């Protein structure tokens, strides 16, 4: 049986510069590599000091209209050590999309409508896999 390791998450974005600014300002992710072809631009973001997880942003160069996300709840999730400071920062950036006060978490939305769940460091203790 082969062993699989999670490698990356890919989002297709409409405006790469806008998305790069969002992911750096909102979550501290930085670009570490890029690949460009005549039709595509791929940019790889990460936080190498905290996680091996990679976010791959893909831009289709010929795309003329922004994407719509509909009611899709697919999302990334980030765990944060200072939940209150993160919430304040995201409120200031005006990107908080939905709050779930009972569960103690919230979602932000990136410029293309992708959801990013923000959870406190101790969230789900005893239930994490």
N, C-alpha and C positions, 0 to 999 in steps of 0.2 A: 504494500500500500504506500503510495507516495505521500510525503509530508508537505503540506502547503502552509505558507506563511503569508499573512495579509501584507500587501505591498503598498497600495496607494488608493486614494479616492480621486476620481476625475469628475470635474464639473466643466461643462462647455459654457463659456462666458461670451458676452457680446462685446464688451469694451475691456481689453486686458489691462490698460493703465488704471482705469477706475477700480477694477477688481483687485489688482495688486495693492493699491493704496488702502482699500478696505481691509484686506486680510492683514496688512502690516499694522494699520492703525487700531483695528478692533481686536486682533488676536496675537499680534507680535510675530506673525509668520514672515519669513524672509525668503527671497528667491535664492536658490543655490545652483540652478541649471536651467537652460532653455534650449529648445530645438525648434528650428524654423524651416518650413518647406514653402513651396509656392502657394499652397492652399491652406496650410495650418501653421499655428504658432502654439507650442507647448511650453509652459513655464512651470517649474517645479518649486514648491514652497515647503518649508519645514521649520522645525524648531529643534535642531540637532542636539541641543543641550538637555532637552526634556523628553524627547520622543523619537522613535524611528519612523513614525507615521509621516507619509508624504501626501501632499495635496497637489494634484496635477491639474492645472487650468489649461483648457484647450480653447483656442479661438479659431473659428472658421473664417478665413479672410474675406470670403465672398458674401457673408451673411449681411443683409441690409436691415433686418428688423430684429428688435429685442425678442428674447424667448419668453414664453409664458409658462409658469409652473403649475397652474391649476391648483388643485387641492392635494397635490402630492406631498406626503409627509416625510419623504426621504430626507435624511439630514446627516450632518457631521455632529459629533458631540465632543465638547471640550470640558475637562474637569479643571476647576480653578481653586487655588488655595485661599484666596481672599474674595469670596463671593460678593460681599457688599461693595468692594471697590470695583469689581468687574461690572456689576449692575450699574453703578454710578457712571462709569466710563461709557458703557453702551447707551445709557439714557442720554448722556451728553452728545454722543455721536448720532443720536436719533435713529438707532437701528433695532431697538427692542420691538419685536413683532408680537409676541404673545407671552403672557406670564401664567405660570401654574403655581400659585402660592401654596396650595395644599401639598403638592409634591416637592415644593422648594426648589424650583428650577424655572428657567425661561428660555425663550428662543430669540435669536437675532436673525435678521434676513440680510443676505448679501445683495449687491446691486442687481444681480440677475434673478433674485427671488429664491435662492437656495436657503433652506433653513439650517441654522446652527444652534444646537442645544447647548446651554451652559448649565453645568451642574457643580455644586460645591464639592470640595475634595472628599468629604466624608459621606457623600450621598450614596445610598444603596449599600452601606457597610453590611457585610454578612450576606449579601445577595449577589454580589459581583462574581463573575465566573473567572 
